[in-house]
Structure formats: structure tokens, C-alpha cells
Amino acid sequence: MRVATLDIGTNSVLLLIAETGPNGLVPRFERATITRLGEGVDRTRRLAPAARERTLACIEEYAREIAAHGVTRAAAVGTSALRDADGGADFTAELARVLGFTPRVIDGRREAELTFRGALSGLTLADGPVSVFDVGGGSTEIVEGTLAQGRAEVGSAGSLDIGSVRLFERHVTSDPPLNDEMARVGADIASALATAPPPVAGSTLVGVAGTVTTLASIALELDVYDPARVHGARLTLTSVTELSDKLARLSLAERRSLTGLDPRRADVIVVGAAIVRAVMRARSQTELVVSDRGVRYGLAEELARA
């Protein structure tokens, strides 16, 4: 069976087309497109017309890929931007006309569950407690669970309103960011993390989504993004701290020229890196495992079992 799943996020839209195999899902086609759907949502609580147009154009392209790949089952979910914005339901209906099926706007708990199961797909980890965190454009999900004989079970989960786009638009107006601006970013992050599910002693920390994979790509100095090298890579707190400090010192033009950094992510990566560093510190972790997978993989596993 061939399934297709879409994750319509605040900063990017991700497509997975995969087949079921004896050892689980086998990805056949993947695409990630930065559309910045959540542009201005933290301030206006509405989807900007340009952001809608960019995202709709992306979905139209994805719909063509789904049709071309002979997909048996398909599903799409929308996250923070569609949860928070007035008019999100109207836009979802517009997307449904293009796709032929209706994307579901999911709450933070549901997003966290899909993130946890999807993030662990394809990773080789020891059984035991696992903490998974996903730094998105509008929110950050932190999930505590366990891994036993290859089966991932969710325990507690929390969704925090500290996404890279949200906090960048809220606090950063200078280039490069001023120390005071980054201090305000840090204060918001610390306040939100104080409400996160408590970490379990001895947990393996797994980071998922574009911010974490971008930091890995920069650290690996990848001229061309390679999911095979990024998925399962490890980042130390020392390397994340050094990267975070470096990114905050560089101008936007300088960040855009960095090897491994998609220029379209060059503005908000400063805030995203600060969130990753804060999560690691708050959970007393010296290392994280990078996952190139997430919501779309968790959703695909559900479709394959249905």
C-alpha cells in the first residue's frame, strides 16, 4: 500500500509518500517547502494573503505528486498557524478543494503524539525513556515516552507557544539581533519551558523538525541536504551553544551564505537555535539525537495500519 501525508506547518509544508514494507514504511518521495504560512499570525491572528498564496501554490504542486505516485490513502494535518488564525477553517476548505480530501487542524496534544512516533521512525535507540521535542514555526512540542522492543509509547506531552517564527516576529527587528532582543526571546522561552512536562531521568533526547535538522546540516557542512546523514546524527550542547552564539552575531546576509543553511530559514534560525539550546539546558542534556522525521511519519504509520 502506498500512502501520502502532509504536515502543513507555520514555517514549512512537508510531504511524504511511502510504501508499507515488511520492516515498516519505505519512503518513496519527500518534499519540504518553506511557505511561512504563519507570517504575522502572532500579531494579527489572521493568515496573510501572500502567505495563503504561497502555501496554496505548494499544496497544488503536492497534489500533482500524490496523483502521479498512485497513492492509495492520503491525509493532511495543519498545526499552529491554522490553530491560531482566524479564517483558518476557510483556508482549510480551500486546500481540501485542491487535494480532494480535507486537512485536519490538530491540537497540540495530537501534534505531540504524531511527532513522537514519527520522530523515532528509522532511529536505532536503546530501550528506555525518550524525550522528543519539535521546534516549529509557531510552537514547540515536548513529549515524554518510552521505547520498548521497537514500540514507541507516549506518556506526557505539552505544546508551548514558542516557535521560531512567532518569537522572531515578536522580538527581533535588528540585524544582527541586539542582545536585548535575544534576552527577551530567552525570557519567553524560559517562561514556556517552566510549564513543559518534567523530564524523566536517563531519557534519550531526540530533536526533530527544520530547526534541529538545519543545525545538524550546518554542523556537517552539507552543501546539499542529505537526510541519510542528518537522520540519527548527534549534536552536543557545546556545539549547539557555539552555533547559537555564532548565528546571533552574524547579519542576515552572512547567515544566508552559511553552508548547510537554507537561505529561506536564515532569519528565524537565530531564534530556533536559542530554543534548542534552552531545551537541552532545561532538561540537563549534553547531547541530542537528530531526527529528520516527525508528524508526517507518525501520520503515515497510522494510515498504513488503518
Number of C-alpha atoms within 10 A of each C-alpha: 13 22 26 32 26 26 24 27 25 28 27 21 21 21 23 23 26 24 18 17 12 6 7 13 20 14 16 13 14 15 12 14 17 18 23 23 29 26 25 19 22 19 10 12 18 18 22 16 11 13 18 20 13 15 24 19 15 18 22 14 13 23 17 12 18 22 12 9 15 13 16 14 16 22 19 24 21 21 23 27 28 28 18 17 18 15 13 19 15 10 15 18 14 15 22 16 11 17 21 10 13 17 22 17 20 16 15 21 16 16 26 28 27 21 26 35 26 24 28 29 21 17 17 9 16 12 15 14 21 27 26 29 29 28 24 26 32 27 23 27 25 29 28 25 21 20 18 12 9 15 11 20 16 19 15 17 23 21 24 18 20 26 25 29 27 25 25 22 17 15 18 20 11 11 13 18 21 14 12 11 16 19 12 15 21 17 12 16 23 16 12 15 23 10 11 19 16 17 19 14 10 11 18 21 21 25 30 27 21 24 26 29 23 24 24 27 23 18 18 16 14 17 13 11 19 13 14 9 14 22 21 21 18 17 18 15 19 12 17 24 18 13 19 21 14 12 23 22 17 15 15 19 13 13 22 17 12 16 17 21 25 20 16 14 21 19 24 21 27 27 30 28 25 22 27 25 21 19 22 20 13 15 16 12 16 14 17 23 22 27 29 26 25 27 29 25 29 22 26 28 20 14 19 20 7 7
